[in-house]
């Protein structure tokens, strides 16, 4: 017959248990405390650096109201001129819902004032759209509106 017998670990003079709870109070209060604090500070610093690196594009993001006080309307095609856009900036399109919309399109659709299949159409009248790096194109696809200058092309660095 086999029976399981739990045997204690042999006690060797060179066996060291590293639990801070078994150390002397002075040893616990210095070495363990300092190692723990160093690890905590290092971890916090790493997290802080990662946060700033990951959010660097958005740290100085700017919100622009398309068309200024006039909002998203006819003849806004030149509105982006002279502005420096960055990836992460937000464009706010203010307009009367039902009278206009905003459609995110590609360059070909922008040039032709057409809406490609699957294009994202915004209709709220207070649309907020975050710019992607590179070219961003927007039109109103109501009949004749894009052709009347209700479109913008924005390049975000």
Residue pairs with C-beta under 8 A, 6 or more apart in sequence:
9 15
20 28
20 32
21 28
23 31
23 32
52 59
57 86
57 87
57 88
58 88
60 86
61 86
61 88
61 89
61 90
62 85
62 86
62 89
62 90
63 89
63 90
63 91
63 92
63 128
64 83
64 85
64 89
64 90
64 91
64 92
65 71
65 92
65 94
66 72
66 76
66 79
66 91
66 92
66 93
66 94
66 138
66 152
67 73
67 76
67 79
67 94
68 79
70 76
71 93
71 94
71 95
72 93
72 94
72 95
72 100
72 102
72 140
72 150
73 95
73 100
73 150
74 145
74 148
74 149
74 150
75 148
75 149
75 150
76 149
76 150
76 151
76 152
77 149
77 150
77 151
77 152
78 149
79 152
80 152
80 153
80 154
84 157
85 131
85 154
85 155
85 156
85 157
86 131
86 156
86 157
87 131
87 132
87 133
87 134
87 156
87 157
88 130
88 131
88 156
89 130
89 131
89 156
90 128
90 129
90 130
90 131
91 128
91 129
91 131
91 136
91 138
91 154
92 126
92 127
92 128
93 102
93 122
93 126
93 127
93 128
93 129
93 138
94 125
94 126
95 101
95 102
95 125
95 140
96 125
97 123
97 124
97 125
99 142
100 125
100 140
100 142
100 145
100 150
101 121
101 122
101 123
101 140
101 141
101 142
102 121
102 122
102 123
102 127
102 129
102 138
102 139
102 140
103 115
103 119
103 120
103 121
103 122
103 138
103 139
103 140
103 141
104 119
104 120
104 122
104 129
104 136
104 137
104 138
105 114
105 115
105 116
105 119
105 137
105 138
105 139
106 116
106 137
107 135
107 137
107 153
108 114
108 116
109 115
109 116
109 119
109 137
109 139
110 137
110 138
110 139
110 151
110 153
113 139
113 141
113 146
113 147
113 151
114 141
115 121
115 139
115 141
121 141
122 129
129 136
129 138
131 154
131 156
132 156
133 156
133 157
134 155
134 156
135 153
135 154
135 155
136 153
136 154
136 155
136 156
137 151
137 152
137 153
137 154
138 151
138 152
138 154
139 145
139 146
139 150
139 151
140 146
140 150
140 151
142 150
